[in-house]
């Protein structure tokens, strides 16, 4: 199995080794008071630091918590206040686009199949494209939708399919997500992307030659 080290370097992923509570003004954020009347601190949990960039400038930082569990009352991914809400796009937007939930899944697929596709991360199953992404999605020839194939993800597929006629479902062929496919089933993600593009490009080309 290939090393994941290049992924961290190529996409500027980081690691926060311990939970921190920092002063908000240090992050250019206004001071806030908590329910006790004390100044609130900025929570930076331990975990993988996932930045998003636009024109080489950071626009968002999320942390994938290392100690998250199913019973946790706090989310698995924590978005740092001050982040822009635009969804991260990885790669060349002239190529077929694959839409996924997780930034880490999108980065993983882009690492292995970036010459074939462009990856977009929603950052949550219920997130919707902004106007800029909607315009992009409306004009590209092919979109593959690879939301997590769990109950929450399955409920979202009809919405996306009704919105974009150029979109086709292409969930992970093993496990609920591309990341799970790679981690637990050693799926060749390059082949998974190639097969999806080849299958639906053939349909698109056949429709346009009738």
Secondary structure, DSSP 8 states (H G I E B T S, - for coil): ---SHHHHHHTT-EEE-S-EEEEGGGGT----B-TTSSB-EEEE-SEEEEEEEETTEEEEEEEEETT--TT-SS-SEEE-TT------EES-TTSEEEEES-HHHHHHHHHHHTTTEEEEE-SSTT----HHHHHHHHHSS-EEE---SSHHHHHHHHHHHHH-TTEEE---SSSSSHHHHHHHH---HHHHHHHHHHHHHHHHHHHTT-
